[in-house]
Amino acid sequence: MRTRQTSSFSFEVAYTLNIVVLDWTDPPVILFVLLNDWLRRYQPDLVASQAADGYAFEADIMTNSALDLSIDLALTEAVTAVRREDGGWDMQIVEEPESFPDDFAASPPVPLKEIWWKDARLIPEPDPPPPPEAGQMDFGETKHGGLLALILEDF
């Protein structure tokens, strides 16, 4: 909790959100793209610049084809608090300002329809792939290779 002794009774709640994903069998980069998209809207200070803190994650390989992920996000919520004349309080969570305006964004927003990784459709899930060979686990290229395409409905 962050508050200051000022004429305003507004405050900020700071907390760590821990997201746990169990038995994930697709490339982890898919989760990161979706999470980064959410952060751009709701916690832009985590992705606003190269100097931003970002977020931490841990991955545990569970089987040849699945892993568990734990992602920690340092989130904040600004709250305005105004004292009412009757002695109560009016409080409201402050909306994040639009930090990344997108001239090409559909209005209203369009639901996500498909996610593609390289040349394979991942969501909705295609026919199940053959099981991996013993001792192999392929989550795609993780540095600068690979292509992730998000296809929006009616866009």
PyRosetta script that sets phi, psi and omega in degrees:
from pyrosetta import init, pose_from_sequence

init()
pose = pose_from_sequence("MRTRQTSSFSFEVAYTLNIVVLDWTDPPVILFVLLNDWLRRYQPDLVASQAADGYAFEADIMTNSALDLSIDLALTEAVTAVRREDGGWDMQIVEEPESFPDDFAASPPVPLKEIWWKDARLIPEPDPPPPPEAGQMDFGETKHGGLLALILEDF")
pose.set_psi(1, 130.5)
pose.set_omega(1, 176.7)
pose.set_phi(2, -121.7)
pose.set_psi(2, 126.0)
pose.set_omega(2, 177.5)
pose.set_phi(3, -146.3)
pose.set_psi(3, 158.7)
pose.set_omega(3, -179.9)
pose.set_phi(4, -127.2)
pose.set_psi(4, 150.7)
pose.set_omega(4, 177.8)
pose.set_phi(5, -83.9)
pose.set_psi(5, 84.3)
pose.set_omega(5, -179.8)
pose.set_phi(6, -130.2)
pose.set_psi(6, -178.4)
pose.set_omega(6, 178.4)
pose.set_phi(7, -69.8)
pose.set_psi(7, -19.2)
pose.set_omega(7, 178.7)
pose.set_phi(8, -88.7)
pose.set_psi(8, 141.8)
pose.set_omega(8, 175.6)
pose.set_phi(9, -97.7)
pose.set_psi(9, 10.9)
pose.set_omega(9, 179.0)
pose.set_phi(10, -68.3)
pose.set_psi(10, 157.7)
pose.set_omega(10, -177.5)
pose.set_phi(11, -152.9)
pose.set_psi(11, 173.7)
pose.set_omega(11, 178.2)
pose.set_phi(12, -128.3)
pose.set_psi(12, 134.3)
pose.set_omega(12, 175.6)
pose.set_phi(13, -100.4)
pose.set_psi(13, 123.3)
pose.set_omega(13, 178.0)
pose.set_phi(14, -116.1)
pose.set_psi(14, 131.6)
pose.set_omega(14, -177.4)
pose.set_phi(15, -152.8)
pose.set_psi(15, 164.2)
pose.set_omega(15, 175.9)
pose.set_phi(16, -105.4)
pose.set_psi(16, 121.9)
pose.set_omega(16, 174.7)
pose.set_phi(17, -95.0)
pose.set_psi(17, 124.6)
pose.set_omega(17, 178.2)
pose.set_phi(18, -106.2)
pose.set_psi(18, 117.3)
pose.set_omega(18, 178.2)
pose.set_phi(19, -102.7)
pose.set_psi(19, 126.7)
pose.set_omega(19, 178.7)
pose.set_phi(20, -117.4)
pose.set_psi(20, 124.8)
pose.set_omega(20, 178.5)
pose.set_phi(21, -116.5)
pose.set_psi(21, 121.5)
pose.set_omega(21, -176.3)
pose.set_phi(22, -105.7)
pose.set_psi(22, 142.8)
pose.set_omega(22, 174.4)
pose.set_phi(23, 55.9)
pose.set_psi(23, 42.6)
pose.set_omega(23, 178.1)
pose.set_phi(24, -74.4)
pose.set_psi(24, 129.6)
pose.set_omega(24, -176.6)
pose.set_phi(25, -115.7)
pose.set_psi(25, -2.1)
pose.set_omega(25, 177.5)
pose.set_phi(26, -99.5)
pose.set_psi(26, 170.5)
pose.set_omega(26, 177.7)
pose.set_phi(27, -58.8)
pose.set_psi(27, 132.4)
pose.set_omega(27, -179.8)
pose.set_phi(28, -59.4)
pose.set_psi(28, -25.1)
pose.set_omega(28, -179.2)
pose.set_phi(29, -57.9)
pose.set_psi(29, -27.1)
pose.set_omega(29, 178.4)
pose.set_phi(30, -62.1)
pose.set_psi(30, -46.8)
pose.set_omega(30, 178.2)
pose.set_phi(31, -62.1)
pose.set_psi(31, -41.2)
pose.set_omega(31, -177.4)
pose.set_phi(32, -65.6)
pose.set_psi(32, -38.6)
pose.set_omega(32, 177.3)
pose.set_phi(33, -63.0)
pose.set_psi(33, -46.1)
pose.set_omega(33, -179.9)
pose.set_phi(34, -65.8)
pose.set_psi(34, -41.0)
pose.set_omega(34, 178.2)
pose.set_phi(35, -65.1)
pose.set_psi(35, -44.1)
pose.set_omega(35, 178.7)
pose.set_phi(36, -61.5)
pose.set_psi(36, -37.2)
pose.set_omega(36, 177.1)
pose.set_phi(37, -62.5)
pose.set_psi(37, -43.3)
pose.set_omega(37, 178.0)
pose.set_phi(38, -64.0)
pose.set_psi(38, -43.2)
pose.set_omega(38, -179.2)
pose.set_phi(39, -62.9)
pose.set_psi(39, -37.1)
pose.set_omega(39, 178.9)
pose.set_phi(40, -56.2)
pose.set_psi(40, -34.0)
pose.set_omega(40, -178.1)
pose.set_phi(41, -89.4)
pose.set_psi(41, -44.7)
pose.set_omega(41, -168.7)
pose.set_phi(42, -103.8)
pose.set_psi(42, -15.9)
pose.set_omega(42, 177.6)
pose.set_phi(43, -148.1)
pose.set_psi(43, 61.2)
pose.set_omega(43, -171.7)
pose.set_phi(44, -61.7)
pose.set_psi(44, -23.2)
pose.set_omega(44, -179.8)
pose.set_phi(45, -64.6)
pose.set_psi(45, -19.7)
pose.set_omega(45, 178.3)
pose.set_phi(46, -79.2)
pose.set_psi(46, -15.1)
pose.set_omega(46, -177.6)
pose.set_phi(47, -131.9)
pose.set_psi(47, 8.9)
pose.set_omega(47, -171.7)
pose.set_phi(48, -69.6)
pose.set_psi(48, -26.3)
pose.set_omega(48, -178.1)
pose.set_phi(49, -154.9)
pose.set_psi(49, 171.7)
pose.set_omega(49, 176.9)
pose.set_phi(50, -64.0)
pose.set_psi(50, -23.8)
pose.set_omega(50, -179.0)
pose.set_phi(51, -85.3)
pose.set_psi(51, -5.3)
pose.set_omega(51, -179.4)
pose.set_phi(52, -63.7)
pose.set_psi(52, 150.4)
pose.set_omega(52, -177.0)
pose.set_phi(53, -64.0)
pose.set_psi(53, -29.9)
pose.set_omega(53, -177.3)
pose.set_phi(54, 71.6)
pose.set_psi(54, -150.1)
pose.set_omega(54, 179.2)
pose.set_phi(55, -148.1)
pose.set_psi(55, 161.6)
pose.set_omega(55, -177.8)
pose.set_phi(56, -106.9)
pose.set_psi(56, 152.7)
pose.set_omega(56, 174.5)
pose.set_phi(57, -147.5)
pose.set_psi(57, 157.5)
pose.set_omega(57, 173.3)
pose.set_phi(58, -127.8)
pose.set_psi(58, 144.5)
pose.set_omega(58, 178.1)
pose.set_phi(59, -127.4)
pose.set_psi(59, 131.8)
pose.set_omega(59, 175.0)
pose.set_phi(60, -116.2)
pose.set_psi(60, 120.8)
pose.set_omega(60, 177.2)
pose.set_phi(61, -76.2)
pose.set_psi(61, 119.7)
pose.set_omega(61, -175.3)
pose.set_phi(62, -96.0)
pose.set_psi(62, -42.7)
pose.set_omega(62, 178.4)
pose.set_phi(63, -141.4)
pose.set_psi(63, -175.4)
pose.set_omega(63, 177.5)
pose.set_phi(64, -65.2)
pose.set_psi(64, -18.5)
pose.set_omega(64, -175.7)
pose.set_phi(65, -128.0)
pose.set_psi(65, 6.7)
pose.set_omega(65, -176.5)
pose.set_phi(66, -141.7)
pose.set_psi(66, 149.7)
pose.set_omega(66, 174.8)
pose.set_phi(67, -140.4)
pose.set_psi(67, 161.2)
pose.set_omega(67, 173.3)
pose.set_phi(68, -107.2)
pose.set_psi(68, 139.9)
pose.set_omega(68, 178.7)
pose.set_phi(69, -122.4)
pose.set_psi(69, 140.1)
pose.set_omega(69, 172.3)
pose.set_phi(70, -125.3)
pose.set_psi(70, 121.7)
pose.set_omega(70, -175.9)
pose.set_phi(71, -120.0)
pose.set_psi(71, 127.9)
pose.set_omega(71, 178.2)
pose.set_phi(72, -107.3)
pose.set_psi(72, 125.0)
pose.set_omega(72, 178.4)
pose.set_phi(73, -117.4)
pose.set_psi(73, 124.8)
pose.set_omega(73, 175.2)
pose.set_phi(74, -86.5)
pose.set_psi(74, 101.7)
pose.set_omega(74, -174.1)
pose.set_phi(75, -108.0)
pose.set_psi(75, 158.2)
pose.set_omega(75, 176.3)
pose.set_phi(76, -137.6)
pose.set_psi(76, 152.1)
pose.set_omega(76, 174.2)
pose.set_phi(77, -134.5)
pose.set_psi(77, 120.3)
pose.set_omega(77, 175.0)
pose.set_phi(78, -85.6)
pose.set_psi(78, 135.1)
pose.set_omega(78, -177.7)
pose.set_phi(79, -125.4)
pose.set_psi(79, 126.6)
pose.set_omega(79, 173.1)
pose.set_phi(80, -92.3)
pose.set_psi(80, 139.3)
pose.set_omega(80, 179.2)
pose.set_phi(81, -132.0)
pose.set_psi(81, 123.0)
pose.set_omega(81, 180.0)
pose.set_phi(82, -124.2)
pose.set_psi(82, 126.8)
pose.set_omega(82, 179.8)
pose.set_phi(83, -74.5)
pose.set_psi(83, 132.5)
pose.set_omega(83, 176.4)
pose.set_phi(84, -85.9)
pose.set_psi(84, 157.2)
pose.set_omega(84, 179.1)
pose.set_phi(85, -63.3)
pose.set_psi(85, -28.7)
pose.set_omega(85, -179.1)
pose.set_phi(86, -80.7)
pose.set_psi(86, 3.4)
pose.set_omega(86, 177.6)
pose.set_phi(87, 99.2)
pose.set_psi(87, -9.3)
pose.set_omega(87, 179.0)
pose.set_phi(88, -87.6)
pose.set_psi(88, -170.1)
pose.set_omega(88, -178.8)
pose.set_phi(89, -130.7)
pose.set_psi(89, 143.0)
pose.set_omega(89, 168.6)
pose.set_phi(90, -108.0)
pose.set_psi(90, 121.0)
pose.set_omega(90, -178.3)
pose.set_phi(91, -126.1)
pose.set_psi(91, 146.4)
pose.set_omega(91, 179.7)
pose.set_phi(92, -150.1)
pose.set_psi(92, 137.5)
pose.set_omega(92, 174.6)
pose.set_phi(93, -76.6)
pose.set_psi(93, 130.4)
pose.set_omega(93, -176.9)
pose.set_phi(94, -77.9)
pose.set_psi(94, 129.5)
pose.set_omega(94, 176.2)
pose.set_phi(95, -67.7)
pose.set_psi(95, 145.0)
pose.set_omega(95, 175.9)
pose.set_phi(96, -69.6)
pose.set_psi(96, 140.1)
pose.set_omega(96, 175.0)
pose.set_phi(97, -68.8)
pose.set_psi(97, 154.8)
pose.set_omega(97, 178.6)
pose.set_phi(98, -74.7)
pose.set_psi(98, 105.9)
pose.set_omega(98, -175.5)
pose.set_phi(99, -89.7)
pose.set_psi(99, -25.8)
pose.set_omega(99, -175.8)
pose.set_phi(100, -127.7)
pose.set_psi(100, 73.5)
pose.set_omega(100, 179.2)
pose.set_phi(101, -61.6)
pose.set_psi(101, 140.5)
pose.set_omega(101, -177.0)
pose.set_phi(102, -125.1)
pose.set_psi(102, 106.9)
pose.set_omega(102, -178.5)
pose.set_phi(103, -64.0)
pose.set_psi(103, -18.3)
pose.set_omega(103, -176.7)
pose.set_phi(104, -100.0)
pose.set_psi(104, 0.1)
pose.set_omega(104, -177.5)
pose.set_phi(105, -70.0)
pose.set_psi(105, 140.8)
pose.set_omega(105, 177.2)
pose.set_phi(106, -72.0)
pose.set_psi(106, 144.2)
pose.set_omega(106, 177.2)
pose.set_phi(107, -131.5)
pose.set_psi(107, 120.0)
pose.set_omega(107, -1.1)
pose.set_phi(108, -69.4)
pose.set_psi(108, 167.7)
pose.set_omega(108, -179.4)
pose.set_phi(109, -56.5)
pose.set_psi(109, 147.9)
pose.set_omega(109, -177.6)
pose.set_phi(110, -106.8)
pose.set_psi(110, 133.7)
pose.set_omega(110, -179.3)
pose.set_phi(111, -65.8)
pose.set_psi(111, 146.3)
pose.set_omega(111, 177.3)
pose.set_phi(112, -66.9)
pose.set_psi(112, 131.1)
pose.set_omega(112, -177.2)
pose.set_phi(113, -107.8)
pose.set_psi(113, -43.2)
pose.set_omega(113, -176.6)
pose.set_phi(114, -143.7)
pose.set_psi(114, 153.6)
pose.set_omega(114, 169.7)
pose.set_phi(115, -129.0)
pose.set_psi(115, 130.2)
pose.set_omega(115, 179.7)
pose.set_phi(116, -117.0)
pose.set_psi(116, 140.5)
pose.set_omega(116, 174.7)
pose.set_phi(117, -124.5)
pose.set_psi(117, 120.6)
pose.set_omega(117, -173.1)
pose.set_phi(118, 55.9)
pose.set_psi(118, -119.2)
pose.set_omega(118, 179.9)
pose.set_phi(119, -110.4)
pose.set_psi(119, 22.6)
pose.set_omega(119, -176.9)
pose.set_phi(120, -120.4)
pose.set_psi(120, 135.0)
pose.set_omega(120, 175.1)
pose.set_phi(121, -79.2)
pose.set_psi(121, 127.0)
pose.set_omega(121, -179.3)
pose.set_phi(122, -103.1)
pose.set_psi(122, -36.5)
pose.set_omega(122, -179.6)
pose.set_phi(123, -135.5)
pose.set_psi(123, 125.5)
pose.set_omega(123, -7.0)
pose.set_phi(124, -62.7)
pose.set_psi(124, 153.2)
pose.set_omega(124, -172.6)
pose.set_phi(125, -62.9)
pose.set_psi(125, 129.1)
pose.set_omega(125, 175.5)
pose.set_phi(126, -75.1)
pose.set_psi(126, -174.1)
pose.set_omega(126, 176.1)
pose.set_phi(127, -55.2)
pose.set_psi(127, 143.0)
pose.set_omega(127, -177.2)
pose.set_phi(128, -59.7)
pose.set_psi(128, 137.0)
pose.set_omega(128, 179.1)
pose.set_phi(129, -74.3)
pose.set_psi(129, 162.0)
pose.set_omega(129, 176.4)
pose.set_phi(130, -65.9)
pose.set_psi(130, 152.4)
pose.set_omega(130, -179.1)
pose.set_phi(131, -62.4)
pose.set_psi(131, 146.5)
pose.set_omega(131, 179.7)
pose.set_phi(132, -68.4)
pose.set_psi(132, 156.1)
pose.set_omega(132, 176.7)
pose.set_phi(133, -69.3)
pose.set_psi(133, 152.1)
pose.set_omega(133, -178.5)
pose.set_phi(134, -54.4)
pose.set_psi(134, 133.4)
pose.set_omega(134, 176.3)
pose.set_phi(135, 82.1)
pose.set_psi(135, 4.5)
pose.set_omega(135, -179.7)
pose.set_phi(136, -117.0)
pose.set_psi(136, 142.5)
pose.set_omega(136, 176.4)
pose.set_phi(137, -144.8)
pose.set_psi(137, 118.8)
pose.set_omega(137, -176.1)
pose.set_phi(138, -119.3)
pose.set_psi(138, 112.9)
pose.set_omega(138, 176.4)
pose.set_phi(139, -108.3)
pose.set_psi(139, 23.6)
pose.set_omega(139, 176.9)
pose.set_phi(140, 78.4)
pose.set_psi(140, 179.2)
pose.set_omega(140, 179.9)
pose.set_phi(141, -73.5)
pose.set_psi(141, 139.9)
pose.set_omega(141, -175.2)
pose.set_phi(142, -114.4)
pose.set_psi(142, -11.2)
pose.set_omega(142, -177.1)
pose.set_phi(143, -93.7)
pose.set_psi(143, -96.1)
pose.set_omega(143, -175.9)
pose.set_phi(144, -114.2)
pose.set_psi(144, -4.7)
pose.set_omega(144, 178.7)
pose.set_phi(145, -86.7)
pose.set_psi(145, -176.3)
pose.set_omega(145, 176.9)
pose.set_phi(146, 80.4)
pose.set_psi(146, 156.0)
pose.set_omega(146, -178.5)
pose.set_phi(147, -137.8)
pose.set_psi(147, 128.4)
pose.set_omega(147, 176.9)
pose.set_phi(148, -114.8)
pose.set_psi(148, 123.3)
pose.set_omega(148, -179.6)
pose.set_phi(149, -120.6)
pose.set_psi(149, 130.3)
pose.set_omega(149, 175.1)
pose.set_phi(150, -105.1)
pose.set_psi(150, 126.4)
pose.set_omega(150, -178.5)
pose.set_phi(151, -112.4)
pose.set_psi(151, 123.4)
pose.set_omega(151, -177.1)
pose.set_phi(152, -98.0)
pose.set_psi(152, 146.5)
pose.set_omega(152, 179.3)
pose.set_phi(153, -67.0)
pose.set_psi(153, 135.0)
pose.set_omega(153, 175.1)
pose.set_phi(154, 56.1)
pose.set_psi(154, 35.1)
pose.set_omega(154, -178.0)
pose.set_phi(155, -108.4)
pose.dump_pdb("model.pdb")
